[in-house]
Amino acid sequence: MGLAIALMVLFATVGSVNFDDVFAAAPRMSEGALTAVGLLLLLGACGKSAQVPLQSWLGDAMEGPTPVSALIHAATMVTAGIFIVARAHPIFEASQAAQDVVMWVGAITALLAATVALVQTDIKRVLAYSTVSQLGYMFLALGVGAYTAAIGLVVAHAFFKAALFLGSGSVIHGLDENQDIRTMGRLRKYMPLTGFGFIVAWLAIAGLPPFAGFWAKDEVLAKAFFHGDYAVWLIGLVAAILTAFYMTRETFLVWFGNERFAAVSAETDVDGDAAHAEAPSDSHAESHEAGMISTESPTVAYGTPPAPARLTHAPHEAPATMTIPVLILAVLAAIDGLIILPFKGFEYLTQFLEPVFETVKPIEAPSFAAGFALTTLAVVVAVTGVLIGRGMYREGLENPSDDPLDRRLGGMGRLFGNAYYFDAVLARSVDGPIRRFAEWIANTVDQGIIDGAVNGVASGVASISSGVRRMQGGVVRQYALVVFAGAAALLIFALVRS
């Protein structure tokens, strides 16, 4: 709706929605009109790219088929908001207020989504909130005017996140649809090809050199710093270390450590089906109470013990049709950084996008030393996050129900695990009243007035027809009486008129 209203405002103001016409007219538009159009475009972009406060849908959408998650929710559809803001950059460049809002929306989303991803237990849901966080990075870059850096991260994210999603799909396939990372472990022994692709993509998203994620994310943070937005840069730095940590957590719980699926499967054999059947009902109760997703979902509410994995066979490598795309994407995630290198003569993406962003003033480091210092800091942050995650999860979990991170976070973990209760608050404050209003409309207006009018006409016609039918009973004496009465009435009428 925000995008539609923005187009209406542009058409009313400029008389066209063509980019060339709008950009040519932008210098003549008032700052208020430019800000309004920019914020409306941002509203549409937030809904499309899952930014605060319209981020809730992406986490639930990841429950769809894994190829859909990889292609649409990681690489194409969710980045549409990035493209519309980048393409409409003259509007945002002309309105500092709108550009600042873009920057802060991205920074807040990157940080909040990263904290939520910290404690997720569903292998795809970790990646879902990671996607929201990475999209936040892209909006942050757009907000500081680093449009090429934002597009560079879009490209890098398409490769490593698609590899991660497809790799998680192979894991789910090899584990009889089990998605709980607490009941996995050491799967690289059984799925070496998928494991290799997943690990390369993990190194890329963690921001370790020389993988694509390092060059893309470092460019975003450097541009934010040299633009003078130090608070936003610091938020991005915190989100970067969280990203490295939660992706290391997921990687080690899935591919390294101890084999928890075998022990859990043995418990299933001993305890029987009844024990397995209890977990979903408890999960549903907590999910419903917290305003999260329903019992049919494989995702459980935060704090719910893992349901025992029901393996009918040992974990196995996925077929070539599933592993080859993961490996191709992993290779691209490793070498994609070559097109976004911040060195003269290697800025291929910058040169490619120059016709689009030729009017944008580039953000440059004041000196080589300053740029090198920020790059070194980015490496230190990424390595720190990886080392913390490795130190905490390199041995796996002794008890799948006992995550050391949960113990350390305490109440904060419950806040993160329930996504700041945003969905629950939304359900009670927005969804509930809307549902009640819709029920009132359905019962009062639809059934009472609309259906009542239609049914009333039908009932009236039926009553009249029933009365007329009684006059046509087939008795000759009644017909003769009616004829006589009619003739008498006509005679009286004629006498009165004369």
matplotlib code that plots the C-alpha trace (Angstrom):
import matplotlib.pyplot as plt

x = [0.0, 2.9, 4.3, 0.9, 0.3, 3.8, 3.0, -0.2, 1.6, 4.2, 1.6, -0.3, 2.9, 4.9, 2.2, 4.3, 5.8, 8.6, 12.0, 13.5, 10.6, 10.5, 14.2, 14.2, 11.3, 12.8, 14.8, 11.6, 9.6, 9.3, 11.3, 8.0, 6.8, 10.1, 10.2, 6.6, 7.4, 10.6, 8.9, 6.1, 8.5, 10.4, 7.1, 6.6, 10.2, 10.0, 7.0, 8.7, 12.1, 10.9, 12.2, 11.1, 8.2, 7.0, 9.5, 7.3, 6.2, 9.6, 10.3, 7.0, 7.5, 10.6, 8.4, 7.7, 9.7, 13.4, 14.1, 11.5, 13.3, 16.6, 15.5, 12.7, 13.3, 17.0, 18.0, 15.3, 11.9, 13.0, 15.6, 13.0, 12.8, 16.5, 16.3, 13.4, 15.2, 18.5, 16.7, 14.9, 18.1, 17.7, 14.5, 16.3, 19.4, 17.2, 15.5, 18.0, 15.2, 14.0, 17.5, 18.1, 15.0, 16.2, 19.5, 18.1, 15.4, 18.2, 20.5, 17.7, 16.5, 20.1, 20.6, 17.2, 17.0, 20.6, 19.7, 16.6, 18.7, 21.0, 18.6, 16.6, 16.6, 15.1, 17.8, 15.8, 14.5, 18.0, 18.6, 15.3, 16.2, 19.7, 18.1, 16.2, 19.4, 21.4, 18.6, 18.9, 22.6, 21.6, 19.1, 21.8, 24.1, 21.4, 20.8, 24.4, 24.5, 26.6, 24.4, 27.0, 28.0, 24.3, 24.0, 27.3, 25.9, 22.7, 24.8, 27.0, 24.0, 22.2, 25.1, 25.9, 22.3, 21.0, 23.7, 22.8, 19.1, 19.7, 22.2, 19.7, 17.1, 19.6, 20.0, 16.3, 16.0, 18.8, 17.3, 13.7, 12.4, 14.0, 14.8, 15.9, 19.6, 19.8, 19.2, 21.8, 25.6, 28.6, 26.7, 29.8, 30.6, 27.5, 26.9, 30.4, 29.5, 26.6, 28.7, 31.5, 29.2, 27.4, 30.7, 32.0, 28.8, 29.1, 32.6, 31.3, 28.3, 30.5, 32.6, 35.9, 38.4, 38.7, 35.1, 32.5, 30.7, 33.8, 34.3, 30.6, 30.0, 33.3, 32.4, 29.0, 30.6, 33.4, 31.0, 28.9, 32.0, 33.5, 30.0, 30.2, 27.4, 29.4, 26.4, 25.1, 28.5, 28.8, 25.4, 26.5, 29.7, 27.7, 25.4, 28.5, 29.9, 26.4, 26.1, 29.5, 28.4, 25.0, 26.1, 29.0, 26.5, 24.3, 27.3, 28.9, 25.6, 24.8, 28.1, 30.5, 30.5, 28.7, 26.1, 22.9, 20.4, 21.5, 21.0, 17.7, 16.5, 17.4, 15.2, 12.4, 12.6, 12.6, 9.9, 7.6, 5.3, 3.5, 6.6, 7.0, 3.4, 3.6, 6.1, 4.0, 1.0, 3.2, 4.8, 1.4, 0.4, 3.4, 3.3, -0.3, 0.3, 3.2, 1.3, 3.6, 2.9, 0.5, 1.0, 1.2, 4.5, 7.8, 9.0, 8.6, 8.3, 11.5, 12.3, 10.5, 12.6, 13.4, 11.0, 12.9, 14.1, 12.3, 14.9, 14.1, 17.6, 21.1, 21.7, 22.7, 24.0, 21.4, 21.3, 23.4, 20.4, 20.5, 24.3, 25.6, 23.6, 24.9, 28.5, 28.1, 26.7, 29.5, 32.1, 30.4, 30.2, 33.9, 34.9, 32.1, 34.3, 36.4, 33.8, 33.5, 37.2, 37.8, 41.0, 41.5, 41.3, 39.2, 36.0, 34.0, 30.6, 31.2, 32.0, 29.0, 26.6, 28.2, 25.6, 22.9, 24.7, 26.8, 25.3, 26.0, 29.0, 31.3, 32.3, 36.1, 38.5, 40.5, 43.7, 44.9, 45.7, 42.2, 40.7, 43.2, 42.4, 38.6, 39.2, 41.4, 38.8, 36.1, 38.3, 38.9, 35.1, 34.3, 37.1, 36.0, 32.4, 33.5, 35.9, 33.3, 30.8, 33.4, 34.4, 30.9, 29.7, 32.7, 31.8, 28.1, 25.5, 25.7, 21.9, 19.9, 17.6, 20.4, 21.9, 24.7, 23.6, 20.2, 21.7, 23.9, 21.1, 18.4, 15.4, 17.0, 17.1, 13.3, 12.9, 15.1, 13.5, 10.0, 11.2, 10.6, 7.0, 6.3, 4.0, 2.1, 1.6, 0.6, -1.9, -3.5, -3.4, -4.1, -5.1, -7.6, -9.5, -9.5, -10.9, -13.6, -14.6, -14.6, -16.9, -19.2, -19.3, -20.0, -22.7, -24.4, -23.9, -23.5, -25.9, -28.2, -28.6, -27.4, -28.6, -31.6, -32.8, -32.4, -33.9, -36.7, -37.7, -37.7, -39.8, -42.3, -42.7, -43.2, -45.9, -47.8, -47.5, -48.8, -51.9, -52.6, -52.1, -54.9, -57.3, -56.5, -57.6, -59.4, -62.9, -65.6, -67.9, -65.1, -64.4, -68.2, -68.3, -65.4, -66.9, -70.3, -68.5, -66.5, -69.6, -71.5, -68.6, -68.5, -72.3, -72.1, -69.2, -71.1, -74.3, -72.3, -70.5, -73.8]
y = [0.0, 2.3, 1.9, 2.4, 5.6, 6.8, 6.3, 8.2, 11.1, 11.1, 11.0, 13.9, 15.9, 15.1, 13.7, 10.6, 7.6, 7.1, 7.2, 9.7, 12.1, 11.8, 12.2, 15.3, 16.8, 15.9, 19.2, 21.2, 19.2, 20.4, 18.7, 17.6, 15.9, 14.2, 13.0, 11.7, 9.8, 8.5, 7.2, 5.7, 3.9, 2.7, 1.4, -0.7, -1.9, -2.8, -5.1, -6.7, -7.1, -7.9, -4.9, -3.6, -3.3, -5.6, -8.4, -11.1, -12.8, -14.0, -16.3, -18.2, -18.2, -20.3, -23.2, -23.6, -25.9, -25.4, -24.6, -21.8, -20.5, -20.6, -19.0, -16.5, -15.8, -15.6, -14.4, -12.7, -11.7, -10.3, -8.1, -6.3, -3.6, -3.1, -2.5, -0.1, 2.1, 1.9, 2.7, 5.6, 7.0, 10.6, 10.9, 9.8, 11.8, 14.9, 14.1, 13.6, 12.8, 9.9, 8.6, 8.7, 6.6, 4.1, 3.9, 3.4, 0.9, -1.2, -0.9, -1.8, -4.7, -6.1, -6.1, -7.3, -10.1, -11.2, -11.5, -13.6, -15.9, -16.5, -18.9, -20.5, -24.3, -24.9, -25.2, -23.1, -20.6, -19.6, -18.9, -17.1, -14.5, -14.4, -13.3, -10.6, -9.4, -9.4, -7.4, -4.9, -4.5, -3.8, -1.1, 0.3, 0.7, 2.4, 4.8, 6.0, 6.3, 3.3, 1.9, -0.2, -1.8, -2.6, -4.3, -6.1, -7.6, -8.5, -10.5, -12.2, -13.0, -14.6, -17.1, -18.0, -17.9, -20.0, -22.6, -22.6, -23.1, -25.9, -27.5, -27.4, -29.0, -31.9, -32.2, -32.4, -34.9, -37.1, -37.0, -38.0, -34.4, -33.6, -29.8, -29.4, -28.7, -29.8, -33.4, -33.5, -33.4, -34.7, -35.0, -34.3, -37.9, -39.0, -36.0, -34.9, -33.1, -31.1, -30.5, -29.0, -26.6, -25.6, -24.9, -22.7, -20.8, -20.4, -19.0, -16.5, -15.3, -15.1, -12.5, -14.3, -13.4, -14.1, -15.2, -12.9, -12.1, -10.5, -8.0, -7.2, -6.7, -4.9, -2.5, -1.7, -1.1, 1.0, 3.2, 3.8, 4.8, 7.1, 8.7, 9.8, 7.6, 6.1, 4.8, 2.9, 1.6, 0.3, -1.4, -3.0, -4.2, -5.8, -7.5, -8.8, -10.5, -12.0, -13.2, -15.0, -16.5, -17.8, -19.2, -21.0, -22.3, -23.8, -25.1, -26.9, -28.3, -29.7, -30.8, -31.2, -32.4, -35.5, -37.5, -36.7, -38.1, -41.7, -41.4, -39.6, -42.2, -44.9, -43.2, -43.2, -47.0, -47.5, -45.0, -45.7, -43.5, -42.1, -40.2, -38.7, -37.7, -35.7, -33.1, -31.6, -31.0, -29.3, -27.3, -26.3, -25.1, -22.9, -21.7, -20.7, -19.0, -17.1, -16.1, -18.1, -20.6, -23.5, -27.2, -28.3, -26.4, -28.2, -25.1, -25.2, -22.4, -21.3, -23.5, -26.5, -29.7, -31.3, -34.0, -37.3, -37.7, -40.6, -42.0, -45.0, -45.2, -43.7, -40.2, -40.2, -37.9, -36.3, -37.2, -35.4, -33.2, -31.7, -31.7, -30.2, -26.9, -26.5, -27.0, -24.6, -21.9, -22.6, -22.0, -18.8, -17.6, -18.2, -16.3, -13.7, -11.2, -10.8, -8.5, -6.2, -5.8, -2.3, -1.9, 0.2, -1.9, -4.6, -2.6, -4.5, -4.1, -0.4, 0.1, -1.9, 0.2, 3.5, 4.6, 4.1, 5.9, 8.4, 11.3, 9.8, 11.2, 8.3, 7.7, 7.3, 6.4, 9.4, 7.3, 3.8, 3.4, 4.2, 1.8, -0.9, -0.4, -0.9, -3.9, -5.4, -4.7, -6.4, -9.5, -9.5, -9.2, -12.1, -14.3, -13.5, -14.5, -17.7, -18.6, -17.9, -20.1, -22.8, -22.8, -23.2, -25.8, -27.7, -30.8, -30.5, -30.9, -33.5, -33.2, -31.9, -30.1, -28.2, -25.5, -23.6, -20.4, -20.6, -20.8, -17.7, -15.6, -16.4, -14.2, -12.4, -15.8, -16.1, -12.6, -13.4, -16.8, -15.3, -12.6, -9.9, -11.1, -8.9, -11.5, -12.0, -8.3, -7.9, -10.8, -9.3, -5.6, -5.8, -9.3, -9.8, -6.5, -7.0, -10.5, -9.4, -6.5, -8.9, -11.3, -8.4, -7.4, -11.0, -11.6, -8.2, -6.7, -9.7, -12.1, -9.6, -6.9, -8.2, -11.8, -10.6, -8.4, -11.2, -13.8, -11.4, -10.8, -14.5, -15.1, -12.4, -13.9, -17.3, -16.1, -14.3, -17.4, -19.6, -17.4, -17.4, -21.1, -21.6, -19.8, -22.4, -25.5, -27.2, -27.1, -26.0, -24.5, -22.2, -21.1, -20.4, -18.4, -16.3, -15.7, -14.8, -12.4, -10.9, -10.3, -8.8, -6.5, -5.3, -4.8, -2.7, -0.7, 0.0, 1.1, 3.3, 5.0, 5.6]
z = [0.0, 0.8, -2.7, -4.3, -2.4, -3.3, -7.0, -6.6, -5.0, -7.7, -10.5, -8.8, -8.4, -11.5, -13.8, -14.4, -12.6, -15.1, -13.4, -15.8, -15.4, -11.6, -11.2, -13.5, -11.5, -8.1, -7.7, -8.2, -5.6, -2.1, 0.6, 2.3, -0.8, -1.4, 2.2, 2.0, -1.2, 0.2, 3.4, 1.5, -0.8, 2.3, 3.8, 0.7, 0.7, 4.4, 3.7, 0.7, 2.4, 6.0, 7.8, 11.2, 11.9, 9.0, 9.5, 11.0, 7.8, 6.7, 9.6, 9.0, 5.2, 5.7, 6.6, 2.9, 0.5, 0.8, -2.9, -2.5, 0.5, -1.3, -4.5, -3.5, 0.2, 0.1, -3.4, -5.3, -3.9, -0.5, -2.2, -4.2, -1.5, -1.8, -5.5, -5.3, -2.7, -4.7, -8.0, -6.5, -4.8, -6.2, -4.1, -1.0, -1.8, -1.9, 1.4, 4.3, 6.7, 4.5, 4.0, 7.8, 8.4, 5.9, 7.7, 11.1, 10.0, 8.5, 11.6, 14.0, 11.9, 11.5, 15.3, 16.4, 13.9, 14.8, 18.5, 17.6, 15.4, 18.3, 20.1, 17.3, 17.2, 13.8, 11.1, 8.6, 11.2, 12.1, 8.4, 8.2, 10.9, 9.5, 6.2, 7.9, 9.6, 6.3, 4.6, 7.4, 6.5, 3.0, 4.1, 6.4, 3.4, 1.3, 4.2, 4.3, 0.5, -0.2, -2.9, -4.7, -1.3, -0.8, -4.2, -3.6, -0.4, -2.3, -4.8, -2.1, 0.0, -2.9, -3.2, 0.4, 1.8, -1.1, -0.4, 3.3, 2.6, 0.1, 2.4, 5.2, 2.9, 2.3, 6.0, 6.6, 3.8, 5.2, 8.8, 8.0, 8.1, 11.5, 11.7, 15.3, 15.4, 19.0, 17.8, 15.0, 15.2, 13.3, 10.1, 8.0, 8.5, 6.7, 4.3, 3.3, 0.1, 1.6, 4.7, 2.6, 0.7, 4.0, 5.7, 2.9, 2.9, 6.7, 6.4, 3.8, 5.9, 9.0, 7.2, 7.1, 4.3, 1.5, 1.1, -0.5, 2.8, 4.2, 1.3, 1.1, 4.8, 5.3, 2.6, 4.2, 7.6, 6.2, 4.3, 7.4, 9.4, 6.8, 6.3, 9.9, 11.2, 14.1, 16.1, 13.1, 12.4, 16.0, 15.7, 12.5, 14.2, 17.0, 14.5, 12.7, 15.7, 16.5, 12.9, 13.1, 16.5, 15.6, 12.3, 14.0, 16.6, 13.9, 11.9, 14.9, 16.2, 12.8, 11.4, 14.3, 17.9, 19.1, 17.3, 19.2, 16.6, 17.3, 21.1, 20.7, 18.2, 20.7, 23.3, 20.8, 20.4, 24.2, 25.1, 22.3, 20.2, 23.2, 24.4, 21.0, 20.7, 24.0, 22.7, 19.9, 22.3, 24.8, 22.0, 20.8, 24.2, 24.6, 21.0, 21.3, 24.6, 23.2, 20.0, 17.8, 15.1, 15.3, 16.2, 12.6, 12.3, 12.8, 14.8, 18.6, 21.1, 22.8, 25.8, 24.6, 24.8, 21.5, 20.3, 19.8, 16.2, 14.5, 12.1, 10.1, 8.7, 9.2, 7.9, 4.3, 1.6, -0.6, -4.3, -6.9, -7.9, -4.4, -3.7, -7.0, -6.6, -3.1, -4.2, -7.1, -4.9, -2.3, -5.0, -6.1, -2.4, -2.2, -5.3, -5.6, -3.6, -6.7, -8.3, -5.2, -4.2, -2.9, -4.9, -8.0, -11.1, -9.4, -8.8, -11.4, -9.7, -9.1, -12.8, -13.9, -11.7, -12.5, -15.1, -12.4, -9.5, -11.5, -9.6, -6.1, -4.3, -3.5, 0.1, 0.3, 3.2, 4.2, 4.0, 3.3, 7.0, 8.1, 5.6, 6.6, 10.3, 9.7, 7.6, 10.3, 12.9, 10.7, 10.6, 14.3, 14.9, 12.6, 14.1, 17.6, 16.9, 15.3, 18.1, 20.8, 19.0, 18.4, 22.1, 23.2, 20.8, 19.5, 21.6, 20.7, 23.4, 26.2, 26.6, 23.6, 26.0, 27.7, 25.5, 27.3, 25.6, 27.2, 30.6, 30.0, 28.5, 31.0, 30.6, 27.7, 25.9, 26.3, 24.9, 21.9, 21.4, 21.2, 18.8, 21.4, 21.6, 18.6, 17.0, 20.3, 20.8, 17.2, 17.5, 20.6, 19.6, 15.9, 14.8, 17.6, 17.1, 13.3, 13.7, 16.1, 13.7, 10.8, 12.7, 13.6, 9.9, 8.9, 11.4, 11.4, 8.0, 5.8, 7.4, 9.1, 6.4, 3.1, 3.5, 5.5, 2.6, 0.1, 2.3, 3.2, -0.4, -1.0, 2.1, 1.1, -2.4, -0.9, 1.4, -1.4, -3.6, -0.8, -0.4, -4.1, -4.3, -1.7, -4.1, -6.8, -4.9, -7.8, -6.2, -8.8, -6.2, -5.1, -8.7, -9.2, -6.0, -7.1, -10.6, -9.0, -6.5, -9.3, -11.5, -8.5, -7.8, -11.5, -11.5, -8.3, -9.7, -12.9, -11.0, -8.7, -11.7, -13.5]

ax = plt.figure().add_subplot(projection="3d")
ax.plot(x, y, z, "-o")
ax.set_aspect("equal")
plt.show()
